[in-house]
Amino acid sequence: MTSRILILDCGSQFTQLIARRVREARVYSEIHPYDRPLDWIRAWKPTGIILSGGPNSVTDVDAPTFDPAIVDIAPILGVCYGMQWMAHALGGAVHASSNRAYGRADVEIAEAAGVFAGFDKGEHTQVWMSHGDHVAAAPAGYAVTARSNGVIAGFRHATRPIHAIQFHAEVAHTVRGAEIIQNFLFGIAGAKPDWTPGGFIEAEIAKIRALVGDRHVICGLSGGVDSSVAAALVHRAIGDQLTCIFVDNGLLRLHEREQVERTFKANMGVHLVTVRAEDRFLAALAGIDEPEEKRRRIGHTFIDVFEDAAAEAGKDAAFLVQGTLYPDVIESVSAKGGPSATIKTHHNVGGLKPGMKFTLIEPLRELFKDEVRNVGRELGLPEEMVGRHPFPGPGLAIRVLGSVDKPTLDTLRHADSIYLEEIRAAGLYNDIWQAFAVFLPVRSVGVMGDGRTYDHVIALRAVTSTDGMTADWFQFPHDVLARMSNRIINEVKGVNRVVYDVSSKPPATIEWE
């Protein structure tokens, strides 16, 4: 890769979307914390630098800050807080806004060049704002390039490749956001679009071979997209040195184990060991209803099972492969040590057992879901495998709200199976990013067969998304929803009510726990 964009994270929940938009333009990018020293940044040799948004005011005592000499290293784009810091540090003025700007906003283009190349001067365009301060005056030597309700929404240096925007071009609600980012990448930074799935595969294979040598590796295989692609990539690198372990933890969907065994034996050619561990996981989860503790216990039990399975298989494995993705990392801990807030711990990131004997191999850790699918296709995996809806590593345990036991899991499994069956029958599966049923810890009164019932409630969730970081609820035709509800209530014993979740992400998450 000849081009590299460095994204310095000031704490925005949208920082990862900047990386995604850059990757979509086939330019490699990485997110690092804002406090990387200048020498480190110079050694990284960025083609361009993007300063992210963040929750702070530039006047806060502990607000993220940079050495002003950062603008001399490479072409730079400040986004939201990044713009405010540039104005504050370079001699402009930043004031607290009387009315905070959150959500859709209108921006008028003052200069149809630079990041606004291809726009018309005076053109109005929809953007996404999320800030409490505003730039009252651009630094000396800088020209205003956009305004929103008369307030500065963009500026640039008169002669140098230093640009800033107040809004979030990375968010889908900014109608021409991708175009703005690409203007920075190609028109200002001079980047080349040479980051491809094939190039990624070659680089990762070289890293894996150098790390592993002649030692043995095991892969925690769930049958989902992420672990499947990770397994295929590592197998491409080291062949028979890899053993895949599929753990039937009792938290899987209906017939999941049989499907995984059938698919992998037919398509992968890898050594696959199946471990039956339902009793072990359910014992670890008994009486536990707090979501973070569920994830922690599941993560620890997975490691115990892998260690035992590797020993039983006679493999002295030094490495464990996981299908960890970028959103898992971002939601569990701040990206690469940056200041973004933790949303929830993923069982395979913050929930891992301390002191485990394995060294982790996570070849997909910097990828978004759509990038993983493209890598899988490049590796030759069948579409039925790479096109599956995401399924969480903790499985149905986080779709049972409250404590987990086998009868409850069986009820949820049955309802979920009917739900997905009806989605496929309606021809809607590929229109939906993720769909699943949730067992709620409440009961409701109903009437069945002229008698009173007091039974469980199932919630249905379906969302559209491109990356899993933001999502909107899927609008089913009413007759399809009615058919789903009718079948679940009639066919799943102990359920007398079905509800549909119409929350977007944010403010909700996709999963309920």
PyMOL commands that set and color helices and strands:
alter all, ss='L'
color gray80, all
select helices_A, chain A and resi 15-24+38-44+68-72+81-89+114-116+177-188+197-212+225-241+256-267+278-285+291-312+326-332+335-337+369-378+383-386+395-398+406-425+429-431+478-491
alter helices_A, ss='H'
color red, helices_A
select strands_A, chain A and resi 4-9+28-33+48-51+76-79+93-109+124-137+142-148+151-157+162-165+216-221+242-248+271-276+317-321+359-361+434-448+451-464+472-473+495-500
alter strands_A, ss='S'
color yellow, strands_A
deselect
rebuild
show_as cartoon
